[in-house]
Amino acid sequence: MTTPRTVLVTGGNRGIGYAIAEEFIAQGHRVAVTARSGEGPEGALTVRADVTDSASVDAAFGEVEEKLGPVEVVVANAGITKDTLLMRMTDEAFDSVVETNLGGAFRVVKRANKGMLKARFGRIVLISSVVGLFGGAGQVNYASSKAALVGMARSITRELGARGITANVVAPGFIETDMTAELPEAQQAEYKKSIPAGRFAAPSEVAKAVAWLASDDAGYISGAVIPVDGGLGMGH
């Protein structure tokens, strides 16, 4: 039985973030999600936050701390894509993706760190992507932002490892979400061919890996990159 914790999941109103919040709720934790719009799953506290804005992140944490207590587990999941080929990619398309995916993770983790240091306990899980280390045509901005999370988690581990705080990365591959459902059948079949498992993952399969990294059992795992990709990115 894992100790009930106060958990904050950014971007918890849909897709993987929503599934992660659901899993933590099912395991008996106190769960909050940040969202720019929409709501988290039933049983979660939804707070408005824009991860590109420190004041907004600070206010969201303040609300969670007041209602649920200090954040002990933070899952940095909020992210955007603006895919296009390098030669067509604007500075804005690069900067905004890095600002949200990497800058957002930095702001959220930095704010969470205050309470974790005080408690001498913390679980930081950064949601990356198989694309971060595998690469993806048309995804120079997205892949760069996701690869950078590995350096972030490993630096945090070296800085805070002796304080009871772990920082790990989960790198999902193709997941069954609204986004993949919109792909044409032929394209989905093509993608599945490249995945050793031969299928896309259910969002809950990512959520269970995240919840395990946040558990009491995973206290000696830090700076790790855990792929949940059916073998797609092996060795990366």
Backbone hydrogen bonds in HBPLUS format (Angstrom, degrees):
<---DONOR---> <-ACCEPTOR-->    atom                        ^
c    i                          cat <-CA-CA->   ^        H-A-AA   ^      H-
h    n   atom  resd res      DA  || num        DHA   H-A  angle D-A-AA Bond
n    s   type  num  typ     dist DA aas  dist angle  dist       angle   num
A0030-ARG N   A0005-ARG O   2.89 MM  25  6.08 159.8  1.93 157.1 162.9     1
A0072-GLU N   A0006-THR O   2.89 MM  66  5.38 153.5  1.96 139.9 148.5     2
A0073-VAL N   A0006-THR O   3.07 MM  67  6.31 152.6  2.14 157.7 157.1     3
A0007-VAL N   A0030-ARG O   2.76 MM  23  6.04 169.8  1.77 171.0 174.1     4
A0032-ALA N   A0007-VAL O   2.82 MM  25  6.17 157.8  1.87 160.6 168.2     5
A0008-LEU N   A0073-VAL O   2.87 MM  65  6.30 157.9  1.92 159.9 166.6     6
A0075-VAL N   A0008-LEU O   2.84 MM  67  6.21 163.4  1.87 163.8 166.1     7
A0009-VAL N   A0032-ALA O   2.93 MM  23  6.39 159.3  1.97 152.0 157.1     8
A0034-THR N   A0009-VAL O   2.97 MM  25  6.44 150.9  2.06 144.3 149.7     9
A0010-THR N   A0075-VAL O   3.01 MM  65  6.38 168.1  2.02 172.1 173.0    10
A0011-GLY N   A0034-THR O   3.02 MM  23  5.47 120.1  2.39 117.0 133.2    11
A0012-GLY N   A0034-THR O   3.06 MM  22  5.95 150.5  2.15 156.8 165.2    12
A0018-TYR N   A0014-ARG O   3.20 MM   4  4.76 159.2  2.25 112.5 114.6    13
A0019-ALA N   A0015-GLY O   3.17 MM   4  6.49 159.6  2.22 150.0 155.6    14
A0020-ILE N   A0016-ILE O   2.87 MM   4  6.14 152.2  1.95 153.2 161.3    15
A0021-ALA N   A0017-GLY O   3.01 MM   4  6.26 162.0  2.05 147.4 151.7    16
A0022-GLU N   A0018-TYR O   2.96 MM   4  6.24 158.8  2.00 148.6 154.7    17
A0023-GLU N   A0019-ALA O   3.00 MM   4  6.21 155.3  2.06 145.6 151.5    18
A0024-PHE N   A0020-ILE O   3.07 MM   4  6.39 163.5  2.10 154.8 158.3    19
A0025-ILE N   A0021-ALA O   2.99 MM   4  6.22 156.7  2.05 151.3 158.1    20
A0026-ALA N   A0022-GLU O   2.90 MM   4  6.13 160.5  1.94 149.4 154.9    21
A0027-GLN N   A0023-GLU O   3.02 MM   4  6.30 136.4  2.22 141.3 153.0    22
A0029-HIS N   A0024-PHE O   3.05 MM   5  5.55 166.2  2.07 155.9 152.2    23
A0028-GLY N   A0025-ILE O   2.91 MM   3  5.18 160.7  1.95 111.5 116.4    24
A0045-LEU N   A0031-VAL O   2.94 MM  14  6.39 161.5  1.97 146.1 150.4    25
A0033-VAL N   A0045-LEU O   2.79 MM  12  6.22 155.8  1.84 157.0 161.6    26
A0047-VAL N   A0033-VAL O   2.87 MM  14  6.23 164.5  1.89 165.8 170.9    27
A0035-ALA N   A0047-VAL O   3.03 MM  12  6.39 142.5  2.17 154.2 162.0    28
A0049-ALA N   A0035-ALA O   3.33 MM  14  5.88 148.7  2.44 119.6 126.1    29
A0044-ALA N   A0041-PRO O   3.04 MM   3  5.73 153.1  2.12 142.0 142.7    30
A0053-ASP N   A0050-ASP O   3.00 MM   3  5.70 161.7  2.03 125.9 128.6    31
A0057-VAL N   A0053-ASP O   3.01 MM   4  6.35 155.9  2.07 153.6 161.1    32
A0058-ASP N   A0054-SER O   2.84 MM   4  6.05 160.5  1.88 151.6 157.1    33
A0059-ALA N   A0055-ALA O   2.97 MM   4  6.15 156.9  2.02 144.1 150.0    34
A0060-ALA N   A0056-SER O   3.03 MM   4  6.24 156.1  2.09 144.6 151.0    35
A0061-PHE N   A0057-VAL O   2.99 MM   4  6.26 162.8  2.02 153.6 157.7    36
A0062-GLY N   A0058-ASP O   2.93 MM   4  6.15 155.5  1.99 146.3 153.7    37
A0063-GLU N   A0059-ALA O   3.03 MM   4  6.32 153.3  2.11 147.1 153.0    38
A0064-VAL N   A0060-ALA O   3.04 MM   4  6.35 159.6  2.09 150.2 155.7    39
A0065-GLU N   A0061-PHE O   2.81 MM   4  5.99 168.4  1.82 159.4 162.4    40
A0066-GLU N   A0062-GLY O   3.02 MM   4  6.12 153.3  2.10 142.2 149.4    41
A0067-LYS N   A0063-GLU O   3.07 MM   4  6.26 153.7  2.14 144.7 151.3    42
A0068-LEU N   A0064-VAL O   2.67 MM   4  5.54 162.0  1.70 158.9 163.6    43
A0069-GLY N   A0065-GLU O   3.00 MM   4  4.21 134.7  2.21 105.1 115.3    44
A0123-ARG N   A0072-GLU O   2.97 MM  51  6.41 146.8  2.08 153.1 162.1    45
A0074-VAL N   A0123-ARG O   2.89 MM  49  6.36 160.7  1.93 167.4 173.9    46
A0125-VAL N   A0074-VAL O   2.94 MM  51  6.33 166.1  1.96 164.6 167.8    47
A0076-ALA N   A0125-VAL O   2.90 MM  49  6.34 146.0  2.01 154.6 165.0    48
A0127-ILE N   A0076-ALA O   2.96 MM  51  5.99 173.2  1.97 153.3 152.9    49
A0084-THR N   A0138-GLY O   2.94 MM  54  4.48 136.5  2.13 132.1 135.6    50
A0088-ARG N   A0085-LEU O   2.85 MM   3  5.43 144.0  1.98 116.7 127.8    51
A0089-MET N   A0085-LEU O   2.98 MM   4  6.03 120.5  2.34 146.0 161.2    52
A0089-MET N   A0086-LEU O   3.11 MM   3  5.05 146.9  2.22  99.8 109.8    53
A0094-PHE N   A0090-THR O   3.10 MM   4  6.43 149.9  2.19 147.5 155.4    54
A0095-ASP N   A0091-ASP O   2.75 MM   4  5.90 176.6  1.75 161.5 162.2    55
A0096-SER N   A0092-GLU O   2.90 MM   4  5.78 167.7  1.92 148.2 152.1    56
A0098-VAL N   A0094-PHE O   3.11 MM   4  6.34 166.1  2.13 156.7 160.9    57
A0099-GLU N   A0095-ASP O   2.79 MM   4  5.83 156.7  1.84 149.8 157.4    58
A0100-THR N   A0096-SER O   3.08 MM   4  6.15 151.2  2.17 138.2 144.3    59
A0101-ASN N   A0097-VAL O   2.88 MM   4  5.88 164.5  1.91 153.2 155.9    60
A0102-LEU N   A0098-VAL O   2.92 MM   4  5.23 148.5  2.02 128.9 139.2    61
A0103-GLY N   A0098-VAL O   2.97 MM   5  6.42 163.8  2.00 152.7 158.0    62
A0104-GLY N   A0099-GLU O   3.01 MM   5  6.36 114.6  2.46 126.3 143.7    63
A0104-GLY N   A0100-THR O   3.10 MM   4  4.75 129.5  2.36 101.8 115.5    64
A0106-PHE N   A0102-LEU O   3.00 MM   4  6.28 160.4  2.04 151.4 157.0    65
A0107-ARG N   A0103-GLY O   2.94 MM   4  6.22 165.1  1.97 154.2 157.1    66
A0108-VAL N   A0104-GLY O   3.04 MM   4  6.17 164.1  2.07 151.6 155.9    67
A0109-VAL N   A0105-ALA O   2.93 MM   4  5.98 165.8  1.95 152.3 156.7    68
A0110-LYS N   A0106-PHE O   2.88 MM   4  5.92 160.7  1.92 150.8 156.8    69
A0111-ARG N   A0107-ARG O   3.14 MM   4  6.24 157.7  2.19 140.2 145.8    70
A0112-ALA N   A0108-VAL O   2.98 MM   4  6.18 153.6  2.05 144.5 152.4    71
A0113-ASN N   A0109-VAL O   2.91 MM   4  5.94 143.5  2.05 145.5 154.7    72
A0116-MET N   A0112-ALA O   3.27 MM   4  6.48 159.3  2.31 149.8 155.8    73
A0117-LEU N   A0113-ASN O   2.89 MM   4  6.00 158.8  1.94 155.5 158.7    74
A0118-LYS N   A0114-LYS O   3.31 MM   4  6.59 157.9  2.36 145.1 150.9    75
A0119-ALA N   A0115-GLY O   2.99 MM   4  6.21 155.8  2.05 146.3 152.8    76
A0120-ARG N   A0116-MET O   2.79 MM   4  5.70 119.8  2.16 137.4 153.2    77
A0121-PHE N   A0116-MET O   3.19 MM   5  5.29 147.3  2.30 142.3 148.4    78
A0122-GLY N   A0164-GLY O   3.14 MM  42  6.40 141.7  2.30 138.7 128.9    79
A0166-THR N   A0122-GLY O   2.97 MM  44  6.27 158.0  2.02 145.3 146.6    80
A0124-ILE N   A0166-THR O   2.86 MM  42  6.01 155.7  1.91 146.1 154.1    81
A0168-ASN N   A0124-ILE O   2.90 MM  44  6.33 159.9  1.94 159.9 162.9    82
A0126-LEU N   A0168-ASN O   2.85 MM  42  6.26 166.0  1.87 159.0 162.4    83
A0170-VAL N   A0126-LEU O   2.98 MM  44  6.32 159.5  2.03 154.7 159.7    84
A0128-SER N   A0170-VAL O   2.78 MM  42  5.84 156.3  1.83 151.8 158.9    85
A0132-GLY N   A0129-SER O   2.89 MM   3  5.29 146.4  2.00 109.6 119.2    86
A0130-VAL N   A0172-PRO O   2.81 MM  42  5.71 148.8  1.91 153.5 146.2    87
A0134-PHE N   A0130-VAL O   2.97 MM   4  5.86 151.2  2.05 151.9 160.5    88
A0135-GLY N   A0131-VAL O   2.79 MM   4  4.59 147.7  1.90 118.4 125.4    89
A0139-GLN N   A0136-GLY O   2.94 MM   3  5.26 138.7  2.11 144.4 140.1    90
A0143-ALA N   A0139-GLN O   2.75 MM   4  5.65 165.8  1.77 155.7 160.5    91
A0144-SER N   A0140-VAL O   3.14 MM   4  5.94 152.8  2.22 132.1 139.9    92
A0145-SER N   A0141-ASN O   3.07 MM   4  6.27 160.8  2.11 147.8 152.9    93
A0146-LYS N   A0142-TYR O   2.99 MM   4  6.21 150.1  2.08 149.7 158.2    94
A0147-ALA N   A0143-ALA O   2.84 MM   4  5.96 155.0  1.90 150.6 157.0    95
A0148-ALA N   A0144-SER O   3.10 MM   4  6.17 153.5  2.18 144.7 151.3    96
A0149-LEU N   A0146-LYS O   3.34 MM   3  5.47 143.5  2.48  97.6 106.8    97
A0150-VAL N   A0147-ALA O   3.07 MM   3  5.77 153.3  2.14 117.3 124.1    98
A0152-MET N   A0148-ALA O   3.07 MM   4  6.38 151.3  2.16 146.8 155.7    99
A0153-ALA N   A0149-LEU O   2.94 MM   4  6.12 168.8  1.95 147.5 149.3   100
A0154-ARG N   A0150-VAL O   3.03 MM   4  6.21 160.4  2.07 150.1 155.7   101
A0155-SER N   A0151-GLY O   2.99 MM   4  6.02 148.9  2.09 140.0 148.1   102
A0156-ILE N   A0152-MET O   2.94 MM   4  6.15 162.2  1.97 155.5 160.5   103
A0157-THR N   A0153-ALA O   2.94 MM   4  6.10 152.8  2.02 141.0 148.9   104
A0158-ARG N   A0154-ARG O   3.13 MM   4  6.36 154.8  2.20 139.0 144.4   105
A0159-GLU N   A0155-SER O   2.96 MM   4  6.18 148.6  2.06 144.3 153.6   106
A0160-LEU N   A0156-ILE O   2.72 MM   4  5.76 164.9  1.75 160.5 163.5   107
A0161-GLY N   A0157-THR O   2.81 MM   4  4.79 130.6  2.06 136.5 139.6   108
A0163-ARG N   A0160-LEU O   2.90 MM   3  5.38 164.1  1.93 121.6 126.3   109
A0223-GLY N   A0167-ALA O   2.72 MM  56  5.69 162.0  1.76 148.5 154.7   110
A0169-VAL N   A0224-ALA O   2.86 MM  55  6.12 168.2  1.88 167.5 170.7   111
A0226-ILE N   A0169-VAL O   2.78 MM  57  6.15 168.6  1.79 161.7 161.1   112
A0171-ALA N   A0226-ILE O   2.90 MM  55  5.99 163.5  1.93 136.7 141.2   113
A0228-VAL N   A0171-ALA O   3.04 MM  57  5.94 163.6  2.06 124.4 125.9   114
A0173-GLY N   A0228-VAL O   3.03 MM  55  6.11 146.0  2.15 132.2 123.1   115
A0201-ALA N   A0174-PHE O   2.96 MM  27  6.35 170.2  1.97 149.7 149.7   116
A0176-GLU N   A0201-ALA O   2.75 MM  25  5.95 165.1  1.77 176.9 171.6   117
A0181-ALA N   A0177-THR O   2.99 MM   4  6.15 155.6  2.05 154.3 162.1   118
A0182-GLU N   A0179-MET O   3.31 MM   3  5.52 140.4  2.48  98.5 108.5   119
A0183-LEU N   A0180-THR O   3.08 MM   3  5.40 157.3  2.14 107.7 114.9   120
A0187-GLN N   A0184-PRO O   2.97 MM   3  5.33 120.1  2.34 107.4 122.3   121
A0188-GLN N   A0184-PRO O   2.97 MM   4  6.32 157.7  2.02 156.9 164.2   122
A0189-ALA N   A0185-GLU O   2.91 MM   4  6.21 159.2  1.96 155.1 160.5   123
A0190-GLU N   A0186-ALA O   3.01 MM   4  6.21 149.6  2.10 140.0 148.4   124
A0191-TYR N   A0187-GLN O   2.95 MM   4  6.23 161.4  1.98 153.0 156.9   125
A0192-LYS N   A0188-GLN O   2.94 MM   4  6.18 162.0  1.97 151.1 156.3   126
A0193-LYS N   A0189-ALA O   3.11 MM   4  6.33 141.4  2.26 139.8 149.0   127
A0194-SER N   A0191-TYR O   2.95 MM   3  5.39 134.4  2.16 107.1 119.2   128
A0195-ILE N   A0192-LYS O   3.15 MM   3  5.19 152.9  2.23 101.0 109.2   129
A0198-GLY N   A0195-ILE O   2.73 MM   3  5.18 149.0  1.83 118.0 128.6   130
A0197-ALA N   A0230-GLY O   3.07 MM  33  4.81 134.1  2.29 139.0 146.1   131
A0205-GLU N   A0202-ALA O   2.89 MM   3  5.51 148.8  1.99 118.9 127.5   132
A0206-VAL N   A0203-PRO O   3.14 MM   3  5.46 130.6  2.40 105.0 116.8   133
A0207-ALA N   A0203-PRO O   3.07 MM   4  6.38 161.9  2.10 149.3 154.9   134
A0208-LYS N   A0204-SER O   2.96 MM   4  6.12 151.8  2.04 145.2 150.2   135
A0209-ALA N   A0206-VAL O   3.13 MM   3  5.35 121.6  2.49 101.1 115.1   136
A0210-VAL N   A0206-VAL O   3.08 MM   4  6.42 157.4  2.14 153.6 160.1   137
A0211-ALA N   A0207-ALA O   2.91 MM   4  6.14 165.6  1.93 153.2 157.1   138
A0212-TRP N   A0208-LYS O   3.01 MM   4  6.11 150.2  2.11 139.4 147.1   139
A0213-LEU N   A0209-ALA O   3.10 MM   4  6.37 157.8  2.15 145.3 150.6   140
A0214-ALA N   A0210-VAL O   3.14 MM   4  6.45 136.7  2.34 142.9 154.8   141
A0214-ALA N   A0211-ALA O   3.23 MM   3  5.10 129.4  2.50  90.7 104.0   142
A0215-SER N   A0212-TRP O   2.99 MM   3  5.03 155.2  2.05 104.5 112.6   143
A0218-ALA N   A0215-SER O   3.26 MM   3  5.64 153.1  2.33 107.3 114.2   144
A0221-ILE N   A0218-ALA O   3.11 MM   3  5.47 163.0  2.14 119.6 120.4   145
A0232-LEU N   A0229-ASP O   3.16 MM   3  5.56 169.9  2.17 115.5 118.6   146
A0234-MET N   A0231-GLY O   3.45 MM   3  5.39 164.7  2.47 113.9 112.0   147
A0236-HIS N   A0233-GLY O   2.99 MM   3  5.74 149.3  2.09 154.7 157.2   148
